[in-house]
């Protein structure tokens, strides 16, 4: 049983508002995510997923048309932050959407490692992240990126300050 099991869950309307708010935050208010073209595909605990479409502005190697490593890193970093926000929302089920989104202002990357496993070649890329530890002040995540053929392009691990 979780420490917050005695708290009433968020209403369906409030949960829908939270999901809309997180999507707006990550797709529109974080303008670098707009540059990446990052779109949120899933916000479920254990299934936080985003997608970017390949386009010329994201090419890192002009001769081969590969996705830039910085795009891969930034996308995985964003998805890890989003997975932590989903986990925080789950930990605080009585908090409003506004309260959860305000917690984002205290979130910051402490450390991140990206392993580039294959060339970033594809029509689109799916990035996922899962929370491996959600402490009071620090959260840790594991991330993955695959291309449109479901080939693993990169993996990552990161830590974030939460408070």
GIHU-V262395 format. One line per field, one symbol per residue. ss: DSSP state (H for helix, E for strand, L for the rest). phi: phi as a letter, one per 30 degrees, with the letter a starting at -180 (. if undefined). psi: psi as a letter, one per 20 degrees, with the letter a starting at -180 (. if undefined). A space follows every 10 residues. Layout:
ss: ???
phi: ???
psi: ???
//
This chain:
ss: LLLLLLLLLL LHHHHHHHHH HHHHHHHHHL HHHHHHLLEE EEEELLEEEE EEELLHHHEE ELLLLEELHH HHHHHHHHHH HHHHHHHHHH HLLLLLHHHH HHHHHHLEEE EEEEEELLLL LLLEEEEEEE EEEELLLEEE EEEEEEELLL LEEEEEEEEE ELL
phi: .ddcdddddd dedddddddd ddddedcbdd ddddddidbd cabdeibcbb bbcdaedcdc cddciddddd dddddddddd dddddddddd dbddddeddd dddedcdadc aabccdcbdd cldabccbbb dcabcdbbbb bbbbbbcdci ddcabababb dcb
psi: prhjhiqqqq rhghgggggg ggggghhghn hhhgghkppp hqkqpimpqr qqpprhijph ohhikqpphh ggghghgghg hghhhggghh hmiiqrgggg hhhhiipqpg qpppoohrqm prhrqppqqq phpnahhpqq rpqqpqaijk pogqrrqrqq ph.
//
